[in-house]
Amino acid sequence: MNYASEVLRGNRLALARLLTQIENETPEGRAALAALYSHTGRAYRIGVTGAPGTGKSSLVNQLALHYRRAPGGGQRVAVVAVDPSSPFTGGAILGDRVRMRDLSGDQGVFIRSMASRGSLGGLAAATSGVVQALDAAGFEVILVETVGAGQAEVDIARLAHTTLVIEAPGLGDDIQAIKAGILEIADVLVINKADRPGVESTERALRSMLQLGHPTARVFQNHPRKPGHEVVEAPSAPPSTGEAPLWLPPILRTVATEGQGIAELAAAIEQHRQHLQASGELEQRELARLRAELELLLRETLVARWRARTPDERFAQALERIARRELSPWQAAEELAKEC
Amino acid sequence: MNYASEVLRGNRLALARLLTQIENETPEGRAALAALYSHTGRAYRIGVTGAPGTGKSSLVNQLALHYRRAPGGGQRVAVVAVDPSSPFTGGAILGDRVRMRDLSGDQGVFIRSMASRGSLGGLAAATSGVVQALDAAGFEVILVETVGAGQAEVDIARLAHTTLVIEAPGLGDDIQAIKAGILEIADVLVINKADRPGVESTERALRSMLQLGHPTARVFQNHPRKPGHEVVEAPSAPPSTGEAPLWLPPILRTVATEGQGIAELAAAIEQHRQHLQASGELEQRELARLRAELELLLRETLVARWRARTPDERFAQALERIARRELSPWQAAEELAKEC
């Protein structure tokens, strides 16, 4: 099958098969990506991350429905759900059943689940390839969802134009500690399940963490509270250096299962997109993303070339010498690398 | 300074400086590791992982004190606390203050905190180097503590002979979902803060997850319950194929802040060590660990060699062509790799 031309023709089955080829890192997958690459660059990529239990999947589902129903016929939407938390077991993940009910049968929606198979670098590279293929296939909005708060989320967030970090009330203060890192990648903060008790204290915690991150920011609040109603103002005395205006991540409230706050969330994403364009940051982010991706792929390629050129027994021999403590692992790695 | 000879003489300041060299991946650090490598292989490595809020740090602290006070003068103990969850900010982590209070001033204890600096592969390699140096320096027990439940924990768990996974009551059922993967690396399960409400349901959840993982296992319980009292029996009809006996992770209860259950935990670790030796698994794990480490270091070395040989502008040129969509990232990586 000529994957590239079939995908460009809108063949969904060919697209699904190509994504499998990309996940398995086959030569066919790479050839198709190379052929499709000039057709990419049109999709808007939205990253969605947050701890288990925050209702990410429902929220992604609702956002997808929102974009489908947009005035003027709606946009074509793809959802990529990545689970890097379970390195041992593949399989279906992340609320697929919910999605099936609301989104199945809609030709303007494409859903793909991906599970880690032991290599974070490999997962990030595969996710990037999958997103490229969906972009070339004409999906205008691509939602990339990850679970957790580790390096994988950060790597995958780098793929996105706008990154949403989802919280929920009542997940325990203990967990807050882990979130300091993940907050730094947030463009928009969402408190989902905002009809639950504890929403005020979750918001206070987020706001104080944001202020730690943006010490010059004054974050104002709106009353009375409704899901999605939130105003965040820029610092009253912004730095007058002619720099691009600072983006302060707004904090929004949603109840995804009721569809509350979704339109406001989509509006915040659109505001962020406009900010990226106006400030020139869109281009910078794109270059940073491509640089990270090229570094990752170069790394994978160098290893693959070494493997192809070096007899397997050389590795085994080096391993034996390390086990006998004749050679340190670093020394062995250097000896092996020289043979390339 | 000749790090290797100073470290072998017991110079703590030289050891601390060497660990910094290893973390920074300097040539001095690698040379010292090569010189020290023939002195490694004596330490018993214990991995400790679990979500934030489970009281891991207190537990590690108590275990360290336990080994220090062991009959016959106690063992020399090192603690390596790794935080891969915050890729952006370094700094002190993981209950260091608690440790300082109980362990500071004891020459038989060495404590080191490590934070990720953006690369998981780099962190795992650095942790392995730090553990090798501590092993060569004569620390007989090395406790490696990580926070979270992602790939980093799995990579770091591979360094350990015995891996403890720590839970605590009341952290929320939602979180359970993420733990399926991490349970698979557990040799001993610990419910810390076992004086809190919800301990029974946490234990039930762990037990049923364990049974999913070991479908032939029958896990028996002991009454009355005291922290640390727990009996896990092997399957009543073990496979009669002459295979090594199966290790079923026991579930222990501790209250680390009160020192409850610590002796029993140390006994379970010792039982696991004996199991590893008797079954021949100790050697297998060691080989698997060295293999993983050599692969990781080979990868890092290949990239470093490529960098040293290739002018920086070649990478920048490739990046520009990708940005103009003349070349796909995979194509560019292959072109660049060929120049090595």
Chai-1 contact restraints between the chains, C-beta under 6 A:
chainA,res_idxA,chainB,res_idxB,connection_type,confidence,min_distance_angstrom,max_distance_angstrom,comment,restraint_id
A,R30,B,W330,contact,1.0,0.0,6.0,A-B,restraint_1
A,L33,B,S328,contact,1.0,0.0,6.0,A-B,restraint_2
A,L33,B,W330,contact,1.0,0.0,6.0,A-B,restraint_3
A,A34,B,S328,contact,1.0,0.0,6.0,A-B,restraint_4
A,A34,B,Q331,contact,1.0,0.0,6.0,A-B,restraint_5
A,Y37,B,R325,contact,1.0,0.0,6.0,A-B,restraint_6
A,Y37,B,S328,contact,1.0,0.0,6.0,A-B,restraint_7
A,S38,B,R325,contact,1.0,0.0,6.0,A-B,restraint_8
A,P52,B,D174,contact,1.0,0.0,6.0,A-B,restraint_9
A,P52,B,A177,contact,1.0,0.0,6.0,A-B,restraint_10
A,P52,B,I178,contact,1.0,0.0,6.0,A-B,restraint_11
A,G53,B,D174,contact,1.0,0.0,6.0,A-B,restraint_12
A,S85,B,I178,contact,1.0,0.0,6.0,A-B,restraint_13
A,S85,B,G181,contact,1.0,0.0,6.0,A-B,restraint_14
A,S86,B,A180,contact,1.0,0.0,6.0,A-B,restraint_15
A,S86,B,G181,contact,1.0,0.0,6.0,A-B,restraint_16
A,P87,B,Q151,contact,1.0,0.0,6.0,A-B,restraint_17
A,P87,B,V154,contact,1.0,0.0,6.0,A-B,restraint_18
A,P87,B,G181,contact,1.0,0.0,6.0,A-B,restraint_19
A,F88,B,G181,contact,1.0,0.0,6.0,A-B,restraint_20
A,F88,B,E184,contact,1.0,0.0,6.0,A-B,restraint_21
A,L120,B,L120,contact,1.0,0.0,6.0,A-B,restraint_22
A,L120,B,Q151,contact,1.0,0.0,6.0,A-B,restraint_23
A,G148,B,G150,contact,1.0,0.0,6.0,A-B,restraint_24
A,G150,B,G150,contact,1.0,0.0,6.0,A-B,restraint_25
A,Q151,B,P87,contact,1.0,0.0,6.0,A-B,restraint_26
A,Q151,B,L120,contact,1.0,0.0,6.0,A-B,restraint_27
A,V154,B,P87,contact,1.0,0.0,6.0,A-B,restraint_28
A,G172,B,G172,contact,1.0,0.0,6.0,A-B,restraint_29
A,D174,B,P52,contact,1.0,0.0,6.0,A-B,restraint_30
A,D174,B,G53,contact,1.0,0.0,6.0,A-B,restraint_31
A,A177,B,P52,contact,1.0,0.0,6.0,A-B,restraint_32
A,I178,B,P52,contact,1.0,0.0,6.0,A-B,restraint_33
A,I178,B,S85,contact,1.0,0.0,6.0,A-B,restraint_34
A,A180,B,S86,contact,1.0,0.0,6.0,A-B,restraint_35
A,G181,B,S85,contact,1.0,0.0,6.0,A-B,restraint_36
A,G181,B,S86,contact,1.0,0.0,6.0,A-B,restraint_37
A,G181,B,P87,contact,1.0,0.0,6.0,A-B,restraint_38
A,G181,B,F88,contact,1.0,0.0,6.0,A-B,restraint_39
A,E184,B,F88,contact,1.0,0.0,6.0,A-B,restraint_40
A,L290,B,L319,contact,1.0,0.0,6.0,A-B,restraint_41
A,L290,B,I322,contact,1.0,0.0,6.0,A-B,restraint_42
A,L290,B,A323,contact,1.0,0.0,6.0,A-B,restraint_43
A,R291,B,L319,contact,1.0,0.0,6.0,A-B,restraint_44
A,E293,B,P329,contact,1.0,0.0,6.0,A-B,restraint_45
A,L294,B,L319,contact,1.0,0.0,6.0,A-B,restraint_46
A,L294,B,P329,contact,1.0,0.0,6.0,A-B,restraint_47
A,L294,B,A332,contact,1.0,0.0,6.0,A-B,restraint_48
A,L297,B,P329,contact,1.0,0.0,6.0,A-B,restraint_49
A,L297,B,W330,contact,1.0,0.0,6.0,A-B,restraint_50
A,L297,B,A333,contact,1.0,0.0,6.0,A-B,restraint_51
A,L298,B,A333,contact,1.0,0.0,6.0,A-B,restraint_52
A,L298,B,L336,contact,1.0,0.0,6.0,A-B,restraint_53
A,R299,B,V303,contact,1.0,0.0,6.0,A-B,restraint_54
A,T301,B,A333,contact,1.0,0.0,6.0,A-B,restraint_55
A,T301,B,E334,contact,1.0,0.0,6.0,A-B,restraint_56
A,T301,B,A337,contact,1.0,0.0,6.0,A-B,restraint_57
A,L302,B,L302,contact,1.0,0.0,6.0,A-B,restraint_58
A,L302,B,W306,contact,1.0,0.0,6.0,A-B,restraint_59
A,L302,B,A337,contact,1.0,0.0,6.0,A-B,restraint_60
A,V303,B,R299,contact,1.0,0.0,6.0,A-B,restraint_61
A,R305,B,A337,contact,1.0,0.0,6.0,A-B,restraint_62
A,W306,B,L302,contact,1.0,0.0,6.0,A-B,restraint_63
A,L319,B,R291,contact,1.0,0.0,6.0,A-B,restraint_64
A,I322,B,L290,contact,1.0,0.0,6.0,A-B,restraint_65
A,A323,B,L290,contact,1.0,0.0,6.0,A-B,restraint_66
A,R325,B,Y37,contact,1.0,0.0,6.0,A-B,restraint_67
A,R325,B,S38,contact,1.0,0.0,6.0,A-B,restraint_68
A,S328,B,L33,contact,1.0,0.0,6.0,A-B,restraint_69
A,S328,B,A34,contact,1.0,0.0,6.0,A-B,restraint_70
A,S328,B,Y37,contact,1.0,0.0,6.0,A-B,restraint_71
A,P329,B,E293,contact,1.0,0.0,6.0,A-B,restraint_72
A,P329,B,L294,contact,1.0,0.0,6.0,A-B,restraint_73
A,P329,B,L297,contact,1.0,0.0,6.0,A-B,restraint_74
A,W330,B,R30,contact,1.0,0.0,6.0,A-B,restraint_75
A,W330,B,L33,contact,1.0,0.0,6.0,A-B,restraint_76
A,W330,B,L297,contact,1.0,0.0,6.0,A-B,restraint_77
A,Q331,B,A34,contact,1.0,0.0,6.0,A-B,restraint_78
A,A332,B,L294,contact,1.0,0.0,6.0,A-B,restraint_79
A,A333,B,L297,contact,1.0,0.0,6.0,A-B,restraint_80
A,A333,B,L298,contact,1.0,0.0,6.0,A-B,restraint_81
A,A333,B,T301,contact,1.0,0.0,6.0,A-B,restraint_82
A,E334,B,T301,contact,1.0,0.0,6.0,A-B,restraint_83
A,L336,B,L298,contact,1.0,0.0,6.0,A-B,restraint_84
A,A337,B,T301,contact,1.0,0.0,6.0,A-B,restraint_85
A,A337,B,L302,contact,1.0,0.0,6.0,A-B,restraint_86
A,A337,B,R305,contact,1.0,0.0,6.0,A-B,restraint_87
